[in-house]
Amino acid sequence: MSKVRVATVWLGGCSGCHMSFLDMDEHLIDLAEKIEITSSPITDVKEIPEVTVGIVEGTVCNNENIETLKDLRSKCKILVAIGDCAAYGGISSMRNWFPTEEVLRRAYVETESMVLGDIPDDKILPKLIERAKPVQEIVKVDAYIPGCPPSGDEIYYAITELLAGRIPVWEEGRIHYD
């Protein structure tokens, strides 16, 4: 039996959801028999191949996030938004209360630990978008695993349901199926 190919990406956020993925502990051994992780921030493989399941963590915060997300969506059959940042915008979207220029000024000029006091402006750096967004504002999402971060057990449960051909849905504080 061939393994299900899975790719994961991390957009704007803390990487807590990928850490919870690793917190599946011994379940990782069970999953290793069933899935192949083709690309991930954990493996540091940058090129996303064609996969069955794409898992995205984090808020869409900049132009590079948009490109990465669209690339993943175009190469996966099922896209899963994992964590509150991907599902709802999370902590990263708190910047939406302020103009982008003010956010950059606070981060790069006014922060007490800054030495240079210049807002970086180089072509190779991603540009912040006007408003941080949850994933579904950019692409179609097929399933959500909410939480900040969701537990390893919740992630394992959702992945095993996907492997069984069911789309897990979060409702009223519990996962159920359509």
trRosetta pair geometry for C-beta under 8 A, 3 or more apart (Angstrom, degrees):
i j d omega theta_ij theta_ji phi_ij phi_ji
3 33 7.8 -161 -102 147 107 31
3 34 6.1 135 -135 160 82 26
3 35 5.6 128 180 -137 104 13
3 36 4.3 104 107 -25 135 95
4 34 6.3 5 20 152 100 79
4 35 4.9 -39 69 -108 87 76
4 36 7.3 -179 81 21 37 73
4 52 4.9 -75 -165 48 90 145
4 53 6.4 40 153 2 116 110
4 162 8.0 157 154 121 163 103
4 163 6.2 -141 -2 -110 154 87
5 35 7.4 139 -101 -162 14 73
5 36 5.2 -28 -107 67 63 101
5 38 5.3 27 -167 -34 100 125
5 49 7.2 -72 173 91 143 108
5 50 7.3 64 93 108 150 60
5 51 4.1 -130 117 -131 100 75
5 52 5.4 123 55 5 72 84
5 53 7.5 174 94 32 50 71
6 35 5.0 9 -2 -174 124 124
6 36 6.9 161 24 76 76 45
6 37 5.3 -38 78 -103 97 60
6 38 6.8 166 70 7 39 84
6 51 5.9 112 -108 -173 14 133
6 52 7.0 -42 -73 60 59 84
6 53 4.6 -15 -111 73 84 102
6 54 7.6 166 -159 -87 59 27
6 55 6.6 20 -177 -7 104 109
6 159 8.0 0 -102 -137 154 116
7 37 7.4 121 -99 -163 36 61
7 38 5.1 -45 -78 62 88 101
7 39 4.6 14 -136 55 100 90
7 40 6.8 -163 -160 -63 52 70
7 48 5.0 89 -176 -143 159 95
7 49 7.1 173 -67 48 133 64
7 51 4.5 -167 -6 -12 100 159
7 53 7.6 174 29 95 58 57
7 54 5.3 -16 68 -115 92 74
7 55 7.3 -174 94 27 44 72
7 72 6.3 -154 102 -133 122 95
7 75 7.1 10 31 104 152 120
7 76 6.6 -133 43 -74 107 118
8 18 6.8 135 140 -103 143 102
8 21 7.3 -10 -108 -84 169 170
8 37 7.0 -23 3 -150 103 107
8 39 7.4 -159 42 100 53 62
8 40 4.3 34 53 -117 100 93
8 41 6.9 -79 106 11 100 79
8 42 7.4 32 68 9 130 102
8 54 7.4 151 -92 -167 36 54
8 55 4.3 -22 -107 71 87 101
8 56 7.3 175 -157 -79 60 33
8 57 7.1 25 -178 -4 104 101
9 39 7.9 13 -71 116 77 103
9 40 7.7 -131 -69 -126 36 47
9 41 7.1 94 -147 -34 36 96
9 48 7.3 -34 -61 -80 115 132
9 54 7.5 0 4 -175 101 98
9 55 7.6 170 23 88 58 56
9 56 5.3 -8 62 -116 94 76
9 57 7.2 -165 95 32 50 70
9 58 7.9 -91 121 35 78 117
9 68 5.4 164 -168 157 150 118
9 69 7.2 -158 87 -84 149 56
9 72 5.4 -110 -5 -64 136 146
10 13 6.8 -118 -172 56 87 101
10 15 5.7 10 -146 -100 148 78
10 17 7.9 173 -111 60 92 103
10 18 6.0 -45 -78 -30 123 134
10 41 4.5 -10 5 -27 124 148
10 57 5.0 -16 -114 71 67 105
10 58 5.3 88 -174 -18 56 135
11 56 6.6 29 -15 -178 110 100
11 57 6.8 -171 23 94 74 50
11 58 3.3 -172 63 98 74 119
11 59 6.0 -141 108 67 117 29
11 60 5.8 -46 179 -86 153 46
11 61 6.6 150 158 9 99 89
11 65 4.3 72 -146 -139 107 113
11 68 6.8 176 -92 79 87 131
11 69 6.7 12 -78 -61 131 108
11 85 7.5 -165 74 131 101 121
11 86 7.2 121 34 -91 120 87
11 135 7.7 166 7 -83 152 93
12 58 4.9 148 56 176 38 110
12 59 4.4 -50 74 68 105 83
12 60 6.9 118 16 -137 110 2
12 61 3.3 69 -44 -10 153 131
12 62 7.1 120 -59 0 119 87
12 65 6.1 -38 -22 -83 91 150
12 85 7.0 -145 92 179 73 133
12 92 4.5 114 125 -139 116 159
12 132 6.5 -98 78 -136 153 117
13 16 7.2 -94 149 21 110 88
13 17 7.5 21 119 5 147 107
13 57 6.1 -112 61 145 146 89
13 58 3.5 -143 5 -113 116 83
13 59 5.9 125 -57 7 95 79
13 83 7.1 98 -170 116 164 148
13 85 4.3 -179 -92 51 131 177
13 86 7.8 -54 -36 -41 152 76
13 90 6.5 30 -109 89 112 150
13 91 7.4 110 -128 53 77 100
13 92 5.8 -87 -80 -35 66 128
14 91 7.7 30 -26 51 113 138
15 18 5.0 -47 -170 41 78 113
15 19 6.1 84 131 -25 82 97
15 41 6.9 -115 -123 105 111 151
15 57 7.2 89 -122 115 38 143
16 19 5.3 -54 -149 37 37 114
16 20 6.4 39 152 -20 68 101
16 57 8.0 -169 61 -173 60 135
16 83 6.9 126 80 -120 96 141
16 148 7.1 47 93 -177 149 55
16 149 3.8 -166 129 -40 103 124
17 20 5.5 -47 -149 34 35 112
17 21 6.6 47 146 -26 62 97
17 57 3.9 -169 61 -121 136 131
17 58 7.7 -134 25 -39 128 66
17 82 4.7 133 -173 122 142 109
17 83 4.0 -96 -70 -44 131 131
17 85 7.9 -124 -22 36 128 108
17 86 7.6 -10 -26 -3 167 122
17 149 4.5 -174 -81 -142 56 123
17 150 6.7 41 -126 31 89 85
17 155 7.8 138 -171 -85 81 133
18 21 5.1 -39 -151 24 40 121
18 22 6.9 39 150 -14 62 98
18 40 7.4 146 -133 179 122 108
18 41 5.9 -59 -105 64 167 116
18 42 5.9 -172 -177 -53 121 103
18 57 6.0 -124 -38 14 85 162
19 22 5.7 -52 -157 37 37 110
19 23 6.5 44 142 -26 65 105
19 149 6.9 144 61 27 91 161
20 23 4.9 -49 -147 32 41 121
20 24 7.9 70 151 -41 57 74
20 147 7.9 112 -112 106 175 128
20 149 4.3 -153 -25 116 137 130
20 150 5.9 145 134 79 161 61
20 151 6.1 -154 -156 -157 120 19
20 152 5.1 -156 179 -65 71 64
20 154 8.0 -13 162 54 133 96
20 155 5.8 139 126 -19 104 139
21 24 6.4 -26 -180 -14 39 109
21 42 7.5 -115 89 -43 130 145
21 55 7.9 114 -92 127 138 156
21 82 8.0 42 -62 153 106 162
21 152 7.0 139 -116 -117 10 79
21 155 5.6 -125 -99 155 61 163
22 28 7.3 11 -143 -73 45 141
22 42 7.1 160 -64 -116 111 140
22 152 7.5 -79 80 -103 34 120
23 151 7.1 -97 104 -172 132 60
23 152 3.5 -135 101 -53 87 130
24 27 4.0 -89 166 69 101 112
24 28 5.0 127 87 -51 107 79
24 31 7.1 21 125 -2 153 136
24 152 4.1 -167 -72 -175 50 108
24 153 7.6 146 -118 -68 69 35
24 155 6.3 -99 -70 82 112 111
24 156 4.8 133 -132 -65 115 112
25 28 6.6 -155 105 1 14 100
25 152 6.6 81 -1 142 80 159
26 29 5.6 -36 -170 21 57 114
26 30 7.2 58 138 -14 70 97
27 30 5.2 -48 -155 36 50 115
27 31 6.1 47 148 -18 74 104
27 152 7.1 156 43 155 132 106
27 153 8.0 141 -19 -105 157 52
27 156 4.5 -19 156 -120 160 141
28 31 5.7 -55 -144 42 32 110
28 32 6.2 45 152 -34 65 102
29 32 5.6 -45 -148 22 30 118
29 33 7.6 32 152 -19 56 97
30 33 6.3 -60 -172 26 35 109
30 34 7.2 3 146 3 65 114
31 34 5.7 -76 -153 49 43 101
31 35 5.2 -20 173 27 88 112
31 156 7.3 -122 -52 -129 125 85
31 159 6.5 12 -116 122 128 144
32 35 7.2 -66 -106 57 22 72
34 163 5.8 16 160 -133 140 148
35 53 7.8 -45 -133 43 125 128
35 159 7.3 -55 -38 180 151 125
35 163 7.5 -101 -59 -86 102 121
37 40 5.3 -16 171 -19 119 133
37 42 7.5 -12 148 66 152 118
37 43 6.3 163 119 -25 113 137
38 45 6.9 -112 143 92 54 151
38 48 7.4 92 104 -149 114 53
38 49 5.1 -98 165 41 146 109
38 51 5.7 -149 23 -84 138 117
39 43 6.5 -131 -144 69 34 123
39 45 4.0 -115 -120 93 76 109
39 46 7.1 -76 -153 61 124 6
39 47 6.5 -139 -94 79 146 44
39 48 5.1 -128 57 -101 152 58
39 49 6.8 145 -17 10 117 78
40 43 4.7 81 55 17 90 95
40 44 7.8 -22 87 -20 59 28
40 45 6.7 45 28 39 52 93
41 44 6.8 30 -165 -81 36 52
48 51 7.3 -76 -180 -6 89 118
48 54 7.7 36 -165 -116 134 113
48 71 5.6 127 45 135 134 108
48 72 5.6 -103 -161 -93 168 65
48 75 5.2 150 128 63 108 156
49 75 6.7 167 127 -178 24 136
50 75 5.2 -129 -103 -164 45 87
50 76 7.9 162 -162 -79 48 41
51 54 6.0 122 78 -66 124 74
51 75 6.1 56 20 135 80 93
51 76 5.0 -18 76 -102 91 85
51 77 7.7 -126 107 8 55 78
52 76 6.8 28 120 -154 15 78
52 77 5.2 -29 -153 31 52 117
52 78 6.5 11 153 23 68 98
53 76 6.2 21 176 -160 10 121
53 77 7.3 -42 -67 56 42 83
53 78 5.0 -23 -109 71 69 103
53 79 8.0 152 -162 -91 53 27
53 80 6.5 8 -171 -3 99 114
53 159 7.8 109 150 -132 169 82
53 162 5.9 67 -97 154 140 148
54 72 4.5 135 -162 172 143 102
54 73 6.8 -136 68 -82 161 37
54 75 6.9 107 -71 82 130 81
54 76 3.2 -129 -21 -27 109 165
54 78 7.1 179 27 89 69 50
54 79 4.7 -18 70 -110 107 72
54 80 7.0 177 89 24 53 70
55 79 8.0 166 -84 -160 26 53
55 80 4.9 -18 -110 69 70 106
55 82 5.5 18 -173 -14 99 128
56 69 6.3 54 -129 -119 151 88
56 72 6.2 136 -72 102 112 160
56 79 6.6 7 -1 -172 113 98
56 80 7.2 168 22 84 68 53
56 81 5.7 -29 70 -110 96 59
56 82 6.8 163 74 20 40 81
56 86 5.3 148 109 -131 88 137
56 135 5.6 122 98 -107 138 146
57 82 5.1 -40 -84 75 81 99
57 83 5.3 51 -139 22 85 133
57 85 6.9 55 175 67 64 116
57 86 5.6 -101 -136 -39 27 127
58 61 7.7 -68 159 -9 105 107
58 65 7.4 -120 116 -134 119 124
58 83 7.4 30 -45 76 36 134
58 85 4.9 -25 -137 115 28 134
58 86 5.9 43 45 -64 29 85
58 90 7.9 -96 -145 43 36 142
58 92 7.1 50 -168 -10 75 153
59 65 7.8 -2 112 -168 50 160
59 85 4.4 -96 -40 -178 82 96
59 86 7.0 -138 -72 -75 42 39
59 89 5.5 57 -119 -154 119 46
59 90 5.6 -136 -54 48 114 101
59 91 7.9 -137 -19 63 136 56
59 92 3.7 -157 37 69 145 136
59 93 5.7 -161 -135 -46 150 84
59 132 4.8 27 151 177 132 112
59 133 6.8 145 -174 65 85 32
59 134 6.7 -59 -125 -91 77 43
60 65 4.7 166 -143 126 62 128
60 66 6.0 72 -163 -74 118 68
60 69 6.2 -36 -98 -23 113 155
60 129 7.1 0 136 29 90 144
60 132 6.7 156 79 -163 55 59
60 133 4.5 -25 63 65 111 88
60 134 7.3 33 13 120 98 5
60 135 6.4 131 -33 -92 108 47
60 137 7.1 -136 39 66 138 103
60 138 5.4 127 -75 -27 167 141
61 65 5.5 99 40 -9 62 155
61 92 5.7 -88 -76 171 121 134
61 128 6.3 -48 160 -132 81 76
61 129 6.7 -180 166 28 29 92
61 132 4.9 -7 -103 -114 73 96
62 65 5.1 107 55 3 64 102
62 66 7.5 -121 106 -4 40 88
62 126 3.9 81 139 146 142 120
62 127 5.9 155 -159 79 97 35
62 128 5.2 -63 -97 -100 88 36
62 129 5.9 -180 -115 -14 27 80
63 66 5.6 -49 -153 31 39 115
63 67 6.6 38 151 -17 67 103
63 126 5.6 -169 52 -159 79 84
63 127 5.0 33 -2 52 119 86
63 129 6.5 134 -57 -62 61 91
64 67 5.7 -53 -150 37 36 111
64 68 6.2 35 153 -18 67 107
64 126 3.7 -79 -2 -102 117 127
65 68 5.8 -56 -145 39 30 111
65 69 6.1 29 158 -19 66 110
65 126 7.2 83 -13 -170 76 151
65 129 7.9 -95 53 -7 114 120
66 69 5.9 -58 -146 39 26 110
66 70 6.3 22 159 -15 64 109
66 129 7.1 94 -39 -56 123 138
66 138 6.0 -150 -128 -140 79 140
67 70 6.0 -58 -145 39 27 107
67 71 6.2 29 155 -21 63 109
68 71 5.7 -58 -150 36 28 113
68 72 6.4 27 154 -17 64 106
69 72 5.8 -54 -148 36 31 110
69 73 6.3 30 155 -19 65 107
69 135 6.4 -167 -143 -138 135 88
69 138 5.4 51 111 107 145 143
69 139 5.8 -165 149 -1 104 129
70 73 5.6 -52 -143 38 32 113
70 74 6.2 31 157 -19 65 108
70 138 7.0 -103 -62 156 83 112
70 139 6.3 174 -97 -68 57 126
71 74 6.0 -59 -149 36 27 109
71 75 6.4 4 159 -3 62 117
72 75 6.1 -78 -149 47 27 99
72 76 6.0 -1 167 -4 70 119
72 79 6.9 105 128 -118 102 111
73 76 6.6 -71 -132 42 23 95
73 79 5.6 -11 -110 -73 74 148
73 139 4.1 -123 -80 -166 158 153
73 140 6.9 120 -153 47 126 73
76 79 5.5 116 89 -73 129 76
78 142 4.7 -101 -153 69 72 156
78 143 6.7 17 177 6 107 111
78 162 6.4 173 109 -149 158 120
78 167 7.4 -157 -143 -104 128 99
79 135 7.8 -157 148 154 124 137
79 139 6.7 -30 105 118 174 122
79 140 6.9 124 42 98 131 67
79 141 5.4 -101 101 -127 106 52
79 142 5.3 122 50 10 63 95
79 143 7.7 175 93 32 45 71
80 141 7.5 80 -129 -165 18 91
80 142 6.7 -54 -71 67 56 88
80 143 4.7 -23 -111 75 83 98
80 144 7.2 167 -162 -88 67 21
80 145 6.4 28 174 -6 112 103
80 158 7.1 125 -151 148 145 130
80 162 7.3 -67 -61 -75 136 148
81 86 3.8 -170 -169 135 90 113
81 87 4.9 140 122 -75 122 65
81 134 7.3 49 -163 178 152 96
81 135 4.6 -166 -105 42 123 143
81 136 6.9 -67 -40 -40 154 89
81 141 4.8 -17 -20 -141 115 140
81 143 7.5 -173 27 93 67 48
81 144 5.1 -16 67 -112 97 74
81 145 7.4 -173 93 29 52 64
82 86 5.8 51 52 39 40 147
82 87 7.9 -58 157 -38 3 99
82 144 7.8 166 -85 -161 34 48
82 145 4.6 -1 -122 58 72 110
82 149 7.9 27 149 -161 94 97
82 150 6.4 -98 -169 22 87 126
82 155 6.9 40 -142 -111 131 103
83 86 5.3 86 65 17 82 99
83 87 6.6 -168 94 0 38 98
83 90 6.9 3 140 -69 96 145
83 145 7.1 11 -31 91 42 83
83 146 7.2 59 -159 -149 14 34
83 147 6.2 -70 -116 73 53 66
83 148 6.3 88 -161 -98 86 53
83 149 5.2 -41 -106 -131 109 77
83 150 6.2 -125 -81 -5 60 89
84 87 5.6 -65 -131 51 30 105
84 88 5.2 -33 -171 37 73 111
84 89 7.9 -40 150 59 76 42
84 90 4.3 117 111 -90 89 98
84 91 7.9 77 97 -15 116 73
84 146 5.8 55 -79 -158 69 80
84 147 6.5 -133 -35 78 89 17
84 148 4.4 -26 11 -67 128 100
85 88 7.4 -68 -107 57 10 68
85 89 6.7 -42 -151 146 47 15
85 90 3.1 -58 -86 20 61 147
85 91 6.7 -43 -87 31 101 73
85 92 5.7 59 -139 13 113 113
85 93 7.8 168 -139 -14 69 95
85 134 7.6 176 155 -112 39 73
85 148 7.7 103 -26 -111 79 94
86 90 7.6 25 0 -15 39 124
86 134 6.5 81 162 -156 30 78
86 135 4.7 12 -170 -20 79 123
86 144 7.8 -178 104 -133 100 84
87 90 7.8 84 51 -44 72 96
87 134 6.0 -31 125 -151 19 126
87 135 7.3 -17 -77 25 27 105
87 136 7.9 28 -147 -9 42 111
87 144 4.8 83 -112 -151 117 120
87 145 7.8 -144 -56 62 129 36
87 146 5.1 -73 40 -96 170 81
88 93 7.7 -111 125 16 69 147
88 134 5.3 -65 -162 -86 4 136
88 146 7.5 45 -18 -124 112 107
89 92 6.8 -128 171 71 63 82
89 93 3.2 17 161 -32 112 152
89 96 7.6 -19 179 -16 139 138
89 132 6.0 115 -158 117 95 97
89 133 6.4 -66 -102 -159 98 21
89 134 4.5 -78 -52 -52 68 86
90 93 6.2 119 62 8 43 98
90 134 7.9 115 -3 -93 76 87
90 148 6.6 149 -130 -105 112 117
91 94 5.8 -29 -173 -7 49 116
91 148 7.8 110 -26 -146 104 135
92 95 6.7 -33 173 8 53 108
92 132 4.9 -156 129 -170 93 156
93 96 5.1 -6 180 -10 72 120
93 131 7.7 33 -142 174 86 78
93 132 4.3 -148 -99 91 61 115
93 133 7.3 96 -101 -76 113 18
93 134 7.5 -25 -59 -47 142 74
94 97 6.4 -27 177 4 56 111
95 98 6.0 -70 -169 46 59 98
95 100 7.9 59 153 -106 114 56
95 103 4.9 49 -158 -113 114 143
95 132 5.8 87 55 -10 105 126
96 131 5.0 49 -120 -146 104 87
96 132 5.7 -114 -53 37 98 86
98 102 4.6 -111 169 85 112 124
98 103 5.3 137 95 -57 119 87
98 106 7.9 4 141 -2 163 138
99 102 4.6 90 63 5 84 106
99 103 7.2 -151 95 -8 44 86
100 103 5.6 -55 -151 34 35 114
100 104 6.4 31 154 -15 68 106
100 128 5.3 169 -151 103 118 129
100 130 6.0 -96 -41 -129 130 47
101 104 5.8 -55 -148 39 32 110
101 105 6.2 34 153 -22 65 107
102 105 5.6 -52 -143 36 31 113
102 106 6.4 32 157 -19 64 105
103 106 6.0 -56 -150 35 27 109
103 107 6.3 19 156 -14 63 112
103 128 7.2 -173 86 -177 131 171
104 107 5.8 -61 -143 41 29 108
104 108 5.8 -15 173 17 68 116
104 109 8.0 54 130 -2 66 100
104 119 4.8 51 154 -132 115 126
104 128 7.0 -147 -64 9 108 145
105 108 6.9 -76 -130 54 18 83
105 109 4.9 -36 -165 34 63 124
105 110 6.1 48 142 -9 77 108
105 119 6.7 -49 -84 -67 51 123
106 109 7.3 -31 -66 52 10 81
106 110 5.0 -44 -129 52 46 120
106 111 6.5 79 158 -51 58 83
107 111 6.0 10 -156 -29 26 128
108 111 7.1 24 -54 15 10 111
108 114 6.2 113 -176 -117 36 142
108 117 7.2 115 143 -155 70 27
108 118 6.5 -55 153 96 117 31
108 119 4.6 124 80 -99 147 57
108 120 6.6 -143 -124 -6 151 75
109 114 6.5 -145 -138 100 11 168
109 117 4.9 60 -135 -161 66 72
109 118 7.2 66 -86 -73 85 12
109 119 6.5 -37 -40 -50 103 82
110 114 7.4 75 58 19 17 139
111 114 4.8 102 70 -25 87 105
114 117 5.4 112 132 -76 122 58
120 125 5.6 120 128 -56 120 172
121 125 7.5 -120 -134 48 17 133
122 125 4.8 90 63 -3 85 105
129 132 7.3 132 69 -82 98 39
129 133 7.3 -38 90 -2 141 106
133 137 4.1 -99 178 64 125 140
133 138 6.3 123 104 -37 133 97
134 137 5.7 104 65 -4 68 102
135 138 6.2 -75 -167 40 43 102
135 139 6.5 -44 169 51 83 88
135 141 5.6 91 106 -71 114 126
136 139 7.2 -87 -122 73 33 48
136 140 7.3 29 -135 -135 75 25
136 141 4.6 -73 -84 4 93 120
141 144 6.5 53 144 -66 132 85
142 167 6.2 -108 155 -132 95 130
143 158 7.0 154 147 -169 134 116
143 162 7.2 -132 22 -83 166 111
143 167 4.9 -152 -79 -166 115 91
143 168 5.8 75 -160 59 128 70
143 169 7.0 -112 -134 -81 82 56
144 169 7.5 48 44 -138 86 51
144 170 5.7 -83 93 17 99 114
145 150 4.8 -55 148 -24 102 167
145 154 6.0 142 -167 138 111 107
145 155 6.2 84 169 -98 161 64
145 158 4.9 -75 -88 -43 124 169
145 168 7.2 41 -83 92 86 128
145 170 6.9 131 -123 -45 33 126
146 150 6.6 121 96 -72 30 108
146 170 5.1 -150 12 97 106 173
147 150 3.2 121 49 -78 138 60
147 151 6.8 -97 178 -11 163 59
147 154 6.3 114 -16 72 155 160
150 154 4.2 -107 174 84 109 134
150 155 5.6 131 104 -52 117 85
150 158 8.0 17 143 -6 157 137
151 154 4.7 100 55 4 78 99
151 155 7.1 -144 96 -2 44 86
152 155 5.7 -56 -148 38 34 111
152 156 6.1 36 154 -20 67 107
153 156 5.6 -52 -144 37 30 113
153 157 6.2 34 155 -22 64 106
154 157 5.6 -52 -146 36 30 114
154 158 6.3 29 155 -17 64 106
154 175 7.1 154 -148 -36 89 132
155 158 5.8 -56 -148 37 30 109
155 159 6.3 27 156 -17 65 107
156 159 5.9 -58 -146 38 29 108
156 160 6.2 24 158 -16 65 108
157 160 6.0 -59 -147 38 26 107
157 161 6.5 27 154 -19 62 107
157 168 7.1 101 123 -101 88 155
157 175 6.3 149 122 50 129 160
158 161 5.7 -56 -151 35 31 112
158 162 6.5 33 151 -19 65 103
158 168 4.5 -110 -126 35 79 153
158 175 6.7 -134 -80 -129 84 152
159 162 5.5 -51 -150 35 35 113
159 163 6.4 36 151 -19 66 104
160 163 5.4 -50 -147 37 36 115
160 164 6.4 34 152 -17 64 106
161 164 5.5 -58 -148 40 34 109
161 166 4.6 -71 179 77 90 103
161 167 7.5 91 131 -148 111 4
161 168 4.6 95 79 -53 152 102
161 175 7.6 -152 -22 154 160 134
161 177 7.0 -153 -162 -89 131 112
162 165 7.8 68 -180 -56 31 12
162 166 7.1 -102 -81 68 27 54
162 167 7.1 45 -100 -104 74 47
162 168 7.1 -68 -48 -4 78 95
166 177 4.9 -32 -177 -133 127 129
166 178 7.9 170 -165 44 83 71
167 177 7.1 126 69 -144 54 76
167 178 6.0 0 67 23 104 113
168 175 4.8 -14 -170 -167 113 119
168 176 7.7 129 -156 66 66 20
168 177 6.6 -57 -109 -89 46 73
169 175 6.9 137 69 -157 37 64
169 176 5.8 -37 69 72 90 68
169 177 6.6 132 18 -115 94 23
169 178 5.7 83 -19 -41 137 87
170 174 7.4 174 -148 91 62 23
170 175 5.7 -40 -94 -96 63 65
171 174 6.9 -31 71 64 60 66
171 176 5.8 -49 40 30 109 112
